[in-house]
Amino acid sequence: MLPQQEVGWVYRSVFSASPDALLLIDAQGAVVLANPAAGELFGYAMGELEAMHLDGLVPACRHERAARVPLELSARRKDGSQRMVEIALSALEGSDPPLLLVTVRALGEHRHVRQALRRARYSECVADVGLLAVDTRDPYALLSRVPAAAASATGADTSVLWQLEPNQLALRVVAGVGLVDEEAEGTLMANRPDTPPGYALAAAQPVIIVDYQQERRFNVPHWLLRQGLVSGILVPLRDRGRMIGVLALRSRQALHFGDDEVYFLRSLVNLLSSSLQRAESEEALAHAQKLQGIGRLTGNVAHDFNNLLTVIQGNLQLLAALPALRKGDGQRLVAAATRASQHGTELTSRLLAFSRRQSLQPARVDVDATLHALADMLHHTLDPRIHITVDVEPACPPCHADPSQLESALLNIAINARDAMPDGGLLAFSAAPVAGDFVAITIADNGSGMSALERERAFEPFFTTKEKGRGTGLGLSTVHGFMQQSGGSVDLASEPGRGTIVTLRVPRWHEPGGAAS
């Protein structure tokens, strides 16, 4: 052991002999002591640096006194010239008053070489992921590839990809590398600005974490701090202007996440978003083609069946007029056959509506009056435990549709909502103008909801989630056909236990002559 007086001498000697520029600064950022290498780097004579301020030497440091991460910044020399340096700050334990040791190292030509190699590595990674995005038809294979590729290219220890839940209230871990039990795949984290991914979504731009221990913009979970993480970055995922998730990279070493890393990670998440969007479009197209095929077949069958019913009903009318059938059971049997044929006519009418072959009489429809009239009728017929609300924007224009068919479509959806809420609940009607010259009429309930498979088949004819004998499975298929024939569309959002939202996009009414009403 060295005597105490010699320890101080050794420290001073090491400080003076260090090839790196060393500065001791106080809590206000004033330089208390500088070694010869610092004077040479900044172009000052010995003694001139004392009492200068760190901000005057490295303006962009911005008082990052407690940062443990080396920063690549521009230093200002005495002659006014600039020089790129790597700067790191660390607190001297036990010093009174508190002091910080600032280590400054000049970055020479090797910095440009490192940067070129880093950019080449990033470009190669983006190219590899891009090829996978083109070749694979499964975007979820890309989900697992992106976090691993990002971590490998940047040197991060952990990488996690969160996907925003449909209800927008939480984010789910869908893939990652180096994950701990607290964020295993499938784990949910609240979508709030005080959580790391929630903050990134709210910021709608990449968020760089210089030091997790010093992070104050959001709450860092204790299990993250236990991992000894130092630096990180959060990059939001967008799909057609809406946020759909967050990619996070973290490191236990001091990594500098700069413009190159932001550009690289944005390129990766853009590839991922494009792949997900393509898969969604292909799935929607396949579903539309499937419904179109079913509709064509259904329409042909319904048309032929309708012709047969016309003949049957005509003969039943002749039979009903025969004197011989006016006594006994004749009239009763003819009436029963007539009722059955009329039921068949109603059935074919629904099938023709699905196949878009029904005859429509579009007219001006007052959306507000229609919804309030329907709500009033339902109020007297539905279970009193079902609370019905109507919310129509004051500026909501009329729509252009067949009034009776629109009312029938709304009633079909309301009946489905009623059946999904056997113990009562909320049935909410709303309407508002939307982009594309449409009026959006929304019917929402908080009933049992639908599974993913049920949602996929919801608009198919004869598909029903109700008990046998309680539904024909033609309600939503009729609505789909009516909206397609009317030049609009219908969207359905539902989750098990979270209810269902059906949105009709109906063309807006325009007064004759082209003036919008």
PABA-89015 format. One line per field, with one value per residue (C-alpha): residue number from 1; chain; x negated, y negated, z. Coordinates in steps of 0.5 Angstrom, whole numbers, plus 500, padded with zeros to 3 digits. Each point is the difference from the previous one (the first is absolute). Last residue first. Layout:
k [NUM | ...]
c [A | ...]
x [X | ...]
y [Y | ...]
z [Z | ...]
END
This chain:
k [517 | 516 | 515 | 514 | 513 | 512 | 511 | 510 | 509 | 508 | 507 | 506 | 505 | 504 | 503 | 502 | 501 | 500 | 499 | 498 | 497 | 496 | 495 | 494 | 493 | 492 | 491 | 490 | 489 | 488 | 487 | 486 | 485 | 484 | 483 | 482 | 481 | 480 | 479 | 478 | 477 | 476 | 475 | 474 | 473 | 472 | 471 | 470 | 469 | 468 | 467 | 466 | 465 | 464 | 463 | 462 | 461 | 460 | 459 | 458 | 457 | 456 | 455 | 454 | 453 | 452 | 451 | 450 | 449 | 448 | 447 | 446 | 445 | 444 | 443 | 442 | 441 | 440 | 439 | 438 | 437 | 436 | 435 | 434 | 433 | 432 | 431 | 430 | 429 | 428 | 427 | 426 | 425 | 424 | 423 | 422 | 421 | 420 | 419 | 418 | 417 | 416 | 415 | 414 | 413 | 412 | 411 | 410 | 409 | 408 | 407 | 406 | 405 | 404 | 403 | 402 | 401 | 400 | 399 | 398 | 397 | 396 | 395 | 394 | 393 | 392 | 391 | 390 | 389 | 388 | 387 | 386 | 385 | 384 | 383 | 382 | 381 | 380 | 379 | 378 | 377 | 376 | 375 | 374 | 373 | 372 | 371 | 370 | 369 | 368 | 367 | 366 | 365 | 364 | 363 | 362 | 361 | 360 | 359 | 358 | 357 | 356 | 355 | 354 | 353 | 352 | 351 | 350 | 349 | 348 | 347 | 346 | 345 | 344 | 343 | 342 | 341 | 340 | 339 | 338 | 337 | 336 | 335 | 334 | 333 | 332 | 331 | 330 | 329 | 328 | 327 | 326 | 325 | 324 | 323 | 322 | 321 | 320 | 319 | 318 | 317 | 316 | 315 | 314 | 313 | 312 | 311 | 310 | 309 | 308 | 307 | 306 | 305 | 304 | 303 | 302 | 301 | 300 | 299 | 298 | 297 | 296 | 295 | 294 | 293 | 292 | 291 | 290 | 289 | 288 | 287 | 286 | 285 | 284 | 283 | 282 | 281 | 280 | 279 | 278 | 277 | 276 | 275 | 274 | 273 | 272 | 271 | 270 | 269 | 268 | 267 | 266 | 265 | 264 | 263 | 262 | 261 | 260 | 259 | 258 | 257 | 256 | 255 | 254 | 253 | 252 | 251 | 250 | 249 | 248 | 247 | 246 | 245 | 244 | 243 | 242 | 241 | 240 | 239 | 238 | 237 | 236 | 235 | 234 | 233 | 232 | 231 | 230 | 229 | 228 | 227 | 226 | 225 | 224 | 223 | 222 | 221 | 220 | 219 | 218 | 217 | 216 | 215 | 214 | 213 | 212 | 211 | 210 | 209 | 208 | 207 | 206 | 205 | 204 | 203 | 202 | 201 | 200 | 199 | 198 | 197 | 196 | 195 | 194 | 193 | 192 | 191 | 190 | 189 | 188 | 187 | 186 | 185 | 184 | 183 | 182 | 181 | 180 | 179 | 178 | 177 | 176 | 175 | 174 | 173 | 172 | 171 | 170 | 169 | 168 | 167 | 166 | 165 | 164 | 163 | 162 | 161 | 160 | 159 | 158 | 157 | 156 | 155 | 154 | 153 | 152 | 151 | 150 | 149 | 148 | 147 | 146 | 145 | 144 | 143 | 142 | 141 | 140 | 139 | 138 | 137 | 136 | 135 | 134 | 133 | 132 | 131 | 130 | 129 | 128 | 127 | 126 | 125 | 124 | 123 | 122 | 121 | 120 | 119 | 118 | 117 | 116 | 115 | 114 | 113 | 112 | 111 | 110 | 109 | 108 | 107 | 106 | 105 | 104 | 103 | 102 | 101 | 100 | 99 | 98 | 97 | 96 | 95 | 94 | 93 | 92 | 91 | 90 | 89 | 88 | 87 | 86 | 85 | 84 | 83 | 82 | 81 | 80 | 79 | 78 | 77 | 76 | 75 | 74 | 73 | 72 | 71 | 70 | 69 | 68 | 67 | 66 | 65 | 64 | 63 | 62 | 61 | 60 | 59 | 58 | 57 | 56 | 55 | 54 | 53 | 52 | 51 | 50 | 49 | 48 | 47 | 46 | 45 | 44 | 43 | 42 | 41 | 40 | 39 | 38 | 37 | 36 | 35 | 34 | 33 | 32 | 31 | 30 | 29 | 28 | 27 | 26 | 25 | 24 | 23 | 22 | 21 | 20 | 19 | 18 | 17 | 16 | 15 | 14 | 13 | 12 | 11 | 10 | 9 | 8 | 7 | 6 | 5 | 4 | 3 | 2 | 1]
c [A | A | A | A | A | A | A | A | A | A | A | A | A | A | A | A | A | A | A | A | A | A | A | A | A | A | A | A | A | A | A | A | A | A | A | A | A | A | A | A | A | A | A | A | A | A | A | A | A | A | A | A | A | A | A | A | A | A | A | A | A | A | A | A | A | A | A | A | A | A | A | A | A | A | A | A | A | A | A | A | A | A | A | A | A | A | A | A | A | A | A | A | A | A | A | A | A | A | A | A | A | A | A | A | A | A | A | A | A | A | A | A | A | A | A | A | A | A | A | A | A | A | A | A | A | A | A | A | A | A | A | A | A | A | A | A | A | A | A | A | A | A | A | A | A | A | A | A | A | A | A | A | A | A | A | A | A | A | A | A | A | A | A | A | A | A | A | A | A | A | A | A | A | A | A | A | A | A | A | A | A | A | A | A | A | A | A | A | A | A | A | A | A | A | A | A | A | A | A | A | A | A | A | A | A | A | A | A | A | A | A | A | A | A | A | A | A | A | A | A | A | A | A | A | A | A | A | A | A | A | A | A | A | A | A | A | A | A | A | A | A | A | A | A | A | A | A | A | A | A | A | A | A | A | A | A | A | A | A | A | A | A | A | A | A | A | A | A | A | A | A | A | A | A | A | A | A | A | A | A | A | A | A | A | A | A | A | A | A | A | A | A | A | A | A | A | A | A | A | A | A | A | A | A | A | A | A | A | A | A | A | A | A | A | A | A | A | A | A | A | A | A | A | A | A | A | A | A | A | A | A | A | A | A | A | A | A | A | A | A | A | A | A | A | A | A | A | A | A | A | A | A | A | A | A | A | A | A | A | A | A | A | A | A | A | A | A | A | A | A | A | A | A | A | A | A | A | A | A | A | A | A | A | A | A | A | A | A | A | A | A | A | A | A | A | A | A | A | A | A | A | A | A | A | A | A | A | A | A | A | A | A | A | A | A | A | A | A | A | A | A | A | A | A | A | A | A | A | A | A | A | A | A | A | A | A | A | A | A | A | A | A | A | A | A | A | A | A | A | A | A | A | A | A | A | A | A | A | A | A | A | A | A | A | A | A | A | A | A | A | A | A | A | A | A | A | A | A | A | A | A | A | A | A | A | A | A | A | A | A | A | A | A | A | A | A | A | A | A | A | A | A | A | A | A | A | A | A | A | A | A | A | A | A | A | A | A]
x [653 | 494 | 502 | 499 | 506 | 505 | 498 | 494 | 502 | 493 | 499 | 501 | 494 | 503 | 496 | 501 | 497 | 500 | 499 | 494 | 501 | 497 | 498 | 503 | 499 | 505 | 500 | 505 | 500 | 503 | 502 | 507 | 499 | 494 | 504 | 506 | 496 | 496 | 507 | 503 | 494 | 500 | 507 | 500 | 498 | 507 | 500 | 503 | 502 | 493 | 497 | 497 | 493 | 502 | 498 | 505 | 498 | 492 | 500 | 497 | 495 | 494 | 503 | 502 | 493 | 497 | 505 | 506 | 503 | 504 | 503 | 498 | 504 | 498 | 504 | 496 | 503 | 494 | 502 | 496 | 497 | 493 | 499 | 505 | 506 | 503 | 505 | 501 | 504 | 498 | 503 | 498 | 501 | 506 | 499 | 501 | 495 | 498 | 507 | 501 | 494 | 503 | 506 | 497 | 496 | 507 | 503 | 495 | 500 | 508 | 500 | 495 | 504 | 506 | 497 | 496 | 494 | 497 | 498 | 502 | 494 | 497 | 499 | 503 | 496 | 505 | 500 | 505 | 501 | 503 | 500 | 501 | 503 | 507 | 500 | 501 | 507 | 502 | 493 | 499 | 505 | 497 | 493 | 503 | 503 | 494 | 496 | 504 | 501 | 493 | 498 | 505 | 500 | 500 | 502 | 498 | 505 | 497 | 501 | 497 | 494 | 494 | 499 | 501 | 507 | 502 | 499 | 504 | 505 | 500 | 501 | 506 | 503 | 499 | 504 | 506 | 499 | 501 | 506 | 503 | 500 | 503 | 506 | 501 | 500 | 505 | 504 | 501 | 501 | 508 | 503 | 498 | 496 | 505 | 502 | 493 | 497 | 495 | 497 | 499 | 496 | 496 | 499 | 497 | 496 | 497 | 498 | 497 | 496 | 497 | 497 | 498 | 496 | 497 | 497 | 498 | 496 | 497 | 499 | 497 | 495 | 498 | 500 | 495 | 495 | 500 | 500 | 494 | 497 | 501 | 496 | 494 | 500 | 500 | 495 | 496 | 500 | 499 | 494 | 497 | 501 | 496 | 495 | 500 | 500 | 494 | 496 | 501 | 498 | 493 | 499 | 502 | 495 | 494 | 502 | 500 | 494 | 496 | 503 | 497 | 501 | 493 | 499 | 498 | 500 | 506 | 504 | 507 | 504 | 508 | 504 | 507 | 507 | 506 | 500 | 505 | 497 | 501 | 497 | 495 | 495 | 497 | 492 | 498 | 492 | 496 | 494 | 497 | 504 | 497 | 506 | 503 | 502 | 504 | 503 | 502 | 504 | 497 | 506 | 500 | 496 | 496 | 494 | 494 | 499 | 502 | 494 | 500 | 507 | 502 | 507 | 502 | 506 | 508 | 499 | 506 | 498 | 493 | 503 | 504 | 494 | 496 | 506 | 502 | 504 | 505 | 501 | 500 | 495 | 502 | 496 | 501 | 493 | 496 | 500 | 499 | 497 | 494 | 499 | 493 | 503 | 507 | 507 | 507 | 500 | 507 | 502 | 506 | 506 | 500 | 506 | 497 | 494 | 494 | 494 | 493 | 494 | 494 | 492 | 495 | 493 | 499 | 494 | 503 | 500 | 502 | 505 | 504 | 499 | 503 | 506 | 502 | 500 | 505 | 505 | 498 | 502 | 507 | 500 | 502 | 499 | 493 | 495 | 501 | 500 | 494 | 496 | 501 | 498 | 493 | 500 | 501 | 495 | 495 | 501 | 499 | 493 | 498 | 502 | 496 | 494 | 500 | 501 | 494 | 496 | 502 | 499 | 493 | 498 | 499 | 505 | 497 | 501 | 503 | 501 | 504 | 499 | 506 | 499 | 505 | 497 | 498 | 498 | 502 | 501 | 498 | 505 | 499 | 500 | 499 | 498 | 498 | 497 | 501 | 496 | 503 | 495 | 501 | 493 | 501 | 503 | 507 | 502 | 505 | 504 | 500 | 503 | 497 | 506 | 499 | 504 | 501 | 497 | 504 | 499 | 502 | 494 | 501 | 496 | 494 | 494 | 505 | 505 | 495 | 499 | 493 | 497 | 494 | 499 | 495 | 495 | 496 | 500 | 506 | 501 | 506 | 497 | 493 | 503 | 504 | 493 | 497 | 505 | 506 | 502 | 506 | 504 | 507 | 506 | 504 | 500 | 492 | 496 | 493 | 498 | 496 | 497 | 498 | 492 | 500 | 494 | 503 | 506 | 495 | 495 | 505 | 503 | 493 | 499 | 506 | 499 | 493 | 502 | 505 | 494 | 500 | 503]
y [460 | 500 | 496 | 504 | 498 | 505 | 500 | 504 | 506 | 503 | 507 | 505 | 502 | 505 | 502 | 506 | 500 | 506 | 502 | 501 | 507 | 503 | 495 | 496 | 495 | 500 | 496 | 499 | 496 | 495 | 500 | 502 | 507 | 501 | 498 | 504 | 506 | 499 | 499 | 506 | 504 | 497 | 503 | 506 | 505 | 503 | 499 | 503 | 507 | 502 | 496 | 494 | 499 | 500 | 501 | 501 | 495 | 498 | 493 | 502 | 505 | 497 | 497 | 507 | 502 | 494 | 501 | 496 | 496 | 502 | 493 | 493 | 497 | 495 | 498 | 495 | 496 | 497 | 495 | 500 | 495 | 503 | 497 | 501 | 497 | 502 | 505 | 504 | 505 | 504 | 506 | 501 | 506 | 505 | 507 | 503 | 495 | 504 | 501 | 493 | 498 | 505 | 496 | 494 | 502 | 502 | 494 | 496 | 504 | 499 | 493 | 499 | 505 | 496 | 493 | 502 | 496 | 493 | 497 | 494 | 495 | 501 | 493 | 501 | 506 | 506 | 503 | 505 | 504 | 507 | 503 | 508 | 502 | 498 | 506 | 498 | 498 | 493 | 497 | 503 | 496 | 494 | 502 | 501 | 493 | 497 | 503 | 498 | 493 | 499 | 503 | 496 | 505 | 497 | 505 | 507 | 505 | 506 | 507 | 506 | 503 | 498 | 507 | 499 | 496 | 506 | 505 | 496 | 499 | 508 | 501 | 495 | 504 | 506 | 498 | 498 | 507 | 502 | 496 | 502 | 507 | 499 | 496 | 506 | 505 | 495 | 499 | 507 | 503 | 500 | 496 | 494 | 505 | 502 | 493 | 499 | 493 | 503 | 504 | 495 | 496 | 506 | 501 | 493 | 501 | 506 | 497 | 494 | 504 | 504 | 493 | 498 | 507 | 498 | 493 | 503 | 505 | 495 | 495 | 505 | 503 | 492 | 498 | 506 | 498 | 493 | 502 | 504 | 494 | 496 | 504 | 501 | 493 | 498 | 506 | 497 | 493 | 502 | 504 | 494 | 495 | 505 | 500 | 492 | 500 | 504 | 497 | 493 | 503 | 502 | 493 | 497 | 504 | 498 | 492 | 500 | 504 | 495 | 494 | 502 | 506 | 500 | 506 | 500 | 507 | 504 | 499 | 499 | 500 | 499 | 500 | 497 | 502 | 498 | 493 | 497 | 496 | 506 | 505 | 497 | 503 | 496 | 500 | 501 | 499 | 503 | 498 | 503 | 506 | 503 | 506 | 498 | 493 | 504 | 504 | 493 | 498 | 493 | 495 | 494 | 494 | 501 | 504 | 500 | 507 | 502 | 495 | 497 | 503 | 498 | 499 | 501 | 496 | 500 | 497 | 503 | 507 | 499 | 499 | 506 | 504 | 498 | 499 | 494 | 498 | 505 | 506 | 505 | 506 | 507 | 507 | 504 | 502 | 499 | 493 | 501 | 507 | 497 | 498 | 501 | 500 | 498 | 501 | 499 | 496 | 497 | 493 | 497 | 496 | 499 | 505 | 503 | 502 | 496 | 504 | 500 | 503 | 501 | 500 | 501 | 500 | 495 | 500 | 496 | 505 | 506 | 497 | 497 | 507 | 504 | 495 | 500 | 507 | 502 | 496 | 501 | 507 | 497 | 497 | 507 | 499 | 500 | 499 | 492 | 499 | 505 | 496 | 493 | 504 | 501 | 493 | 497 | 504 | 498 | 493 | 500 | 504 | 495 | 494 | 503 | 501 | 493 | 497 | 504 | 497 | 493 | 501 | 503 | 493 | 497 | 500 | 496 | 502 | 497 | 502 | 496 | 502 | 497 | 497 | 499 | 495 | 505 | 506 | 506 | 504 | 496 | 500 | 502 | 496 | 503 | 496 | 502 | 495 | 496 | 494 | 493 | 494 | 493 | 499 | 502 | 507 | 502 | 507 | 504 | 506 | 507 | 502 | 505 | 503 | 500 | 493 | 497 | 493 | 499 | 493 | 498 | 504 | 496 | 494 | 504 | 495 | 495 | 504 | 503 | 493 | 497 | 499 | 504 | 501 | 494 | 504 | 503 | 497 | 501 | 504 | 504 | 507 | 497 | 497 | 506 | 505 | 495 | 502 | 496 | 498 | 496 | 499 | 497 | 504 | 498 | 506 | 500 | 502 | 504 | 501 | 505 | 500 | 507 | 502 | 500 | 498 | 494 | 504 | 506 | 496 | 496 | 507 | 503 | 494 | 501 | 507 | 498 | 496 | 506 | 505 | 505 | 507]
z [402 | 494 | 494 | 494 | 496 | 504 | 507 | 502 | 505 | 504 | 498 | 506 | 504 | 505 | 506 | 504 | 507 | 504 | 508 | 504 | 503 | 494 | 495 | 494 | 495 | 494 | 493 | 495 | 494 | 495 | 493 | 501 | 497 | 505 | 506 | 498 | 499 | 507 | 503 | 497 | 503 | 507 | 500 | 496 | 506 | 500 | 508 | 506 | 498 | 502 | 505 | 497 | 497 | 493 | 493 | 495 | 495 | 502 | 503 | 507 | 497 | 502 | 506 | 502 | 499 | 504 | 506 | 501 | 505 | 506 | 501 | 501 | 494 | 494 | 494 | 496 | 494 | 496 | 495 | 493 | 496 | 500 | 507 | 505 | 502 | 507 | 503 | 507 | 502 | 507 | 503 | 507 | 504 | 502 | 503 | 493 | 497 | 494 | 497 | 501 | 496 | 494 | 501 | 499 | 494 | 496 | 502 | 497 | 494 | 500 | 501 | 494 | 496 | 501 | 499 | 493 | 501 | 499 | 506 | 504 | 503 | 507 | 502 | 507 | 501 | 502 | 506 | 502 | 506 | 502 | 507 | 500 | 506 | 498 | 495 | 493 | 497 | 503 | 500 | 493 | 497 | 503 | 498 | 493 | 499 | 503 | 495 | 494 | 503 | 500 | 494 | 496 | 493 | 493 | 495 | 498 | 497 | 500 | 496 | 502 | 497 | 504 | 502 | 507 | 499 | 495 | 506 | 504 | 495 | 499 | 507 | 500 | 494 | 504 | 506 | 495 | 497 | 507 | 501 | 494 | 502 | 506 | 497 | 495 | 506 | 504 | 493 | 499 | 507 | 499 | 495 | 496 | 496 | 495 | 498 | 497 | 502 | 505 | 495 | 495 | 505 | 501 | 493 | 500 | 506 | 497 | 494 | 503 | 505 | 494 | 497 | 507 | 501 | 493 | 502 | 507 | 497 | 495 | 506 | 505 | 495 | 498 | 507 | 502 | 495 | 502 | 507 | 499 | 495 | 506 | 505 | 495 | 499 | 508 | 501 | 495 | 503 | 507 | 497 | 496 | 506 | 505 | 495 | 499 | 508 | 500 | 495 | 503 | 507 | 497 | 496 | 506 | 504 | 495 | 500 | 508 | 500 | 495 | 504 | 506 | 505 | 504 | 504 | 507 | 502 | 503 | 494 | 498 | 493 | 500 | 494 | 501 | 497 | 496 | 499 | 495 | 494 | 495 | 504 | 505 | 505 | 505 | 502 | 507 | 501 | 506 | 505 | 506 | 502 | 507 | 499 | 507 | 497 | 495 | 506 | 503 | 494 | 498 | 501 | 495 | 498 | 506 | 497 | 505 | 501 | 493 | 497 | 493 | 498 | 493 | 498 | 493 | 498 | 501 | 507 | 503 | 496 | 503 | 507 | 500 | 498 | 506 | 505 | 503 | 494 | 500 | 496 | 506 | 499 | 498 | 500 | 494 | 499 | 506 | 503 | 508 | 498 | 497 | 493 | 496 | 493 | 499 | 497 | 501 | 506 | 501 | 501 | 503 | 500 | 493 | 499 | 494 | 504 | 499 | 498 | 504 | 497 | 505 | 499 | 505 | 500 | 495 | 495 | 495 | 494 | 505 | 504 | 494 | 496 | 506 | 501 | 492 | 500 | 504 | 497 | 493 | 501 | 502 | 493 | 497 | 493 | 500 | 494 | 500 | 507 | 501 | 494 | 504 | 507 | 496 | 497 | 506 | 504 | 494 | 500 | 508 | 499 | 495 | 504 | 506 | 496 | 497 | 507 | 503 | 494 | 501 | 508 | 498 | 497 | 506 | 507 | 505 | 507 | 506 | 507 | 505 | 507 | 504 | 507 | 506 | 505 | 504 | 496 | 503 | 493 | 494 | 495 | 493 | 493 | 493 | 494 | 493 | 496 | 493 | 499 | 499 | 499 | 504 | 501 | 507 | 498 | 500 | 501 | 495 | 504 | 500 | 506 | 505 | 504 | 508 | 500 | 507 | 498 | 493 | 501 | 493 | 497 | 493 | 502 | 501 | 502 | 502 | 503 | 505 | 503 | 501 | 507 | 498 | 493 | 500 | 505 | 495 | 493 | 496 | 493 | 502 | 499 | 502 | 507 | 501 | 499 | 505 | 506 | 502 | 507 | 502 | 494 | 501 | 499 | 505 | 504 | 500 | 494 | 500 | 493 | 496 | 493 | 499 | 499 | 508 | 503 | 504 | 503 | 501 | 504 | 504 | 502 | 502 | 504 | 504 | 501 | 503 | 505 | 502 | 501 | 494 | 502]
END
